[in-house]
Amino acid sequence: MIETRLTRAFGLQYPVASAPMAGASGGALAAAVSRAGGLGLIGGGYCDADWIEAEFAAAGNDAVGCGLITWRLAEQPEVLDVVLGHAPRAVFLSFGDPAPFAGAIADAGTSLICQVQTLADAKKAVAAGAAVIVAQGSEAGGHGARRATMTLVPEVADYLRSDAPQVLLLAAGGIVDGRGLAAALMLGADGVLMGTRFWAAEEALVAGGLVEAALAADGDATLRTKTVDVARALVWPEQFDIRVMRNGFTDRWGADLDGLAKDAAARQAWADAMVRGDASVGTPIVGEGIGLVRKKMPAAQILDEISGEAEALLAGGWRQGS
């Protein structure tokens, strides 16, 4: 078993948290991760209060946290009360200023986790009272920015070590196996946040056809784009775009976002494809690490395999091909 400050702080068996992927990380996945010894997070994303209530119910009595997109929470601040009403293990905020919400989270006795994409934002998160910083590299699936995991994580680790040693650090972006976990710990992180690997967990809320297409792909098949946000009529802050699998839809509309915004039929076709799992139009929301994922499996098995591989690596007992 790998023991870190993260496992001690949250009483975990594994130094792994599942990313709160909007719409994909429901209560069943979060509960499965927590039950197995990780930190499971519901993907509350765009602050749909009814969906969040339903997924907390699906999590049952298992202790889970919840993630929210911060700029959307600023538009619907009452949703934070809904989340805090479930006594979450942690509240995870990303893509905006956490400061306006930090006081209420602290008053509820809940840990604040802040995902950041730059060192400057890590400093703002510490000032807001974050207990955990997630340094997310551009390799990650879903929304993100431009810094790479391999350089951002140690830079944030050095800053925290000197200026905020009480704050824990998770690495995110391109981490899908034990090699990634071991590397993150060597870079100075206390654990990892994994999205793409749990996106392909049996408990995730993802249409089967999208998962099948992603498992057959490699990391070269992804790209960062604004196309998906235009398809959903979501106005994201300019510095963030989304990494998804490239397909005919992104090829057709990636250079014509204005045209897509005006084409209601094309936008509806994308939405319908996402529901039915048609990856020729719908876009699997995965990161570069998808090239290392080849099998859909239960969350508990994912945690066990990743931890076992990382332990062997850190002990010097693993070699490529073994």
N, C-alpha and C positions, 0 to 999 in steps of 0.2 A: 504494500500500500504506500502511495506517495503522500506524505504529510507536508502541508505548507501552511502559511498563515491563513490562506483562504479556507482550507479544510477545518482548521481549528476555530476560526471565527464563526463559521456557519454550521459546524458539526457535520461535515461531509466526509464521505469515504473517498471521493475523487475530487481533484482540483479542477473541476469542469462545470461550466454553466452552459445551459442551452440558450441560444439567442432567442429573444422574444420577437420572432419573425411575424410580421403583421399577417393575420389570416391563416398562417400555417402552423404556428405554435399555439395550439389550443390547450384546454385543460387536461386532456388525456396525455398529451406529450409532456407537458410540464410536470404532471403528477408522476409519470413513469420515470422521468429523470430524477426527480426528488426521491422517489421510493427506492431507486437503485443506488442512491448515494451521491448524486450530483445536485446542482442547484437548478431547478426547473423554473422557467419563466414563461408566463402567458404573453402572447404577442398582442397587446391591446392597441398598438399602432395608432390608428386614426380616431381613436376615442369614441367608438360605438359602444355606448353604455350598456345596451341590451345584450350585445355580443359578449362583452366582458363579463356581465352577470352570468350568462349561460355557461361560459367557459370556466369560471370559478366553480360553478355548480358541478361541471364535469370533472373537475379536479378532486371533488369530494373532500375528504378530511386531510389530504396530503398537503404539506406546507409548501406553497409555491409563491413566487413573486410575479410581478407584472411589469411589462415594458410599455412605454408610451412615447409617441413622437412628440417632442417638446413644442415645436411650433404649432402643431394641431391642438395640443393641450392648452396653449395660450388662448386659443379661440374658444375652447370649451372647458374652462378651468373646473367646472363642477364635476367633471369625470374623475378628478383626483379623489374627491370624497367617496365616490362609488368604489374605487380601488381600495382606498384605505379602510373602508368599511369591512373589507374581508381580511383585515389583519395580515397583509402580504408579508412574506419573508423579506422582500426587498422591493423597492420601486426603481425601475431602470428608465432613465431619461436619455434621449439622444436627439441630436439635430436641432439645437436651440439652447437658449439660456436657462439653466436649471434654477437659478437664484430665486425667482418668484415662487417656486414650489417647495424649496428646500425646508423652509420653516415648518410647514404643515406636515411634511414627511417626518421630520425630526420629532415634532410634537406627538406624532402617532407611535413613536418608538420603533420606526421602521428604518432599515438601512437604505441610503441613497446610493445607487450605482449610476455613474455618468459615463456614457460612451463618448469618446472624443476622437477627432481625426487630425488634430494638430497639438503641438506643445502649448501654444497659447490658450487653447480651449481647455487643456488639462489644468492649467493654472487657474482658470476661471472656475472650473468644477471644484477644485480644492478650496477655493475661496468661498464657494457656496456651501461647503460642508459635506462633500461627497465622501463616503466611507470606502468606496471602490471606484477606481478609474478603469475603463476599458479602452485600451489604445487600439483603434481599428485601422488596419491597413487597407489600401485600395483593392487588394486581392479579394476582399470579401464579396459575397453575393449581396444583393439588395443595395440600399443606398449607402453612399460613402463619398470620400473625397479623393485626394491625390497621393498622400504619403504612403510609403510601403511599410508593411509590418516589420520587416527585418531591421529597419532603421528607426521607425517611430517608437517601437516598444522599448529598446534600451535607452533612448533619449528621455522618454517619460520616466523610466525606472531611475535613471540618474537624478532627474529633478526631484522625484518623490523621496529618494534616499536622503537628499541633502536638505529639502525644504518641508517635506510632509511625510516623515517616516511612518506615521501611523496609518496612512492611506494605502490600501491594497491595490494591486495592479493585475489586470487580466489582459492577455493578448488576444487579438481577433484579426481574422483575415487570412485565408488560405490554410487554416489549421483544421485538418480532418482526420488525423491519425496520431499514433503514438510518437512518431518522429516530430510532428508539429508541437505536441505537448512538451516533449523533452527539450526541443529547441527554445520554446517560449520560456521555460523555467531557467534555461541557461542564459537567456537574454535579460533576466531579472524579474520576470513576471511571477506572480503567486499562483497562477492558474491560467486557464483559457476560457474563452467564450466561443462556442462553435455553432454556426448556423447551417451551412451547407450539409454537413454530415447528418444533423438531426432533421433537416428538411427531407432527407431520404429515410427517416425512421418509419417504422410501421405505424406509429401512433400520430404522425403528422397529418395535418389537414390539407393534403395536396392530391390533386387528381392523378390517378394511376398512370395515365398516358404521359403526363409531364415527367413523372419520375422515371419511367422506362426510357424516355428520350434522353434524359440527363445522364442516366447510368451508362448509356452507350456512347457518351460524348467524352471529349477531353478538355483540358483547360483552355486550349486555343479556341474553343467554341463559344467563349463568353466575350462580352464587350460591355463597356459603360456607355449609357445612352440616356436621353431624355424622352425617348419614344413612348415608353410605358406610362410615364406620368402624364403625357399629353393624351394618351388613350384613355386614361382614367379621369381626365380633366382635373388633375391635381397640380397646384401651383407650388412647387417646392422652392426653397431658397436656392439661389443661383449656384452656390458653391457645391451643391450636392447633385449627383446623378445616380443612376441605378445600374448595377451589373446584373445582366440576365444572359441567357443563351441566345446567340444570334440565330435568326431564321429569316424566312421570306418577309415576314412582317417588318422586322427591324431594318432589313435591306431596303424595302420599299419606302418606308416612311422616315428613316433616320435622318435624311437630308431634306425632308419636306415636312417639318413639324407644323408649320402653318396650314399646310394642306390637310394634314391629319386632324388638326383641331377643327377644321370645317367639315370633315367627312364623318358624319354621325354613323353611317353604315359601317365604315371601317372600324370605328371605335367599338361599336356593338359586336362586330365579328370577333374582335380580339377578346372582349369580355366573355362571349359565349364559348370561345375556344378554351379559355382558362378553366371554365366550369367543367367542360366535357373532357378536358385533358388532351386537346389537339395541339401538339407542339409545333406543327407547321405554321400556325398562326399565333397561338398562345406562347408565352415566353417563360420557360422555367426560370425561377429567380434563384440562381445559384452562383457561387464564386468560382475562382480559378481552381480551387481544390477539388472540383467535381471530377477532374481527371484521375483522382486517386480513390474515388468511391465507385465500387462496382456491384454493391449488393445492398438491397433493402433489408433491414433487420430491426429487431426491437431495440428500443433505447437502452435497456439494461445491458444487452449484449454489446452495443456500441461502446458504452462506458467501460465495460470489462476488458474488451479487446484493446482499446486505446491505452488504458492504464497499464495493462500487462506489457504492451510493447514499449511504452515509455519507461517503465521500471527496468526492463531488461537493458534498454539503451543506456540509461543513466548509471546502471551497474557495470556497464562495459561488456555485457554478455550477448549483445545482438550484433549480427553482421548482415549486410545486404545479401539476400538469397537464402538466409537461414530459415 
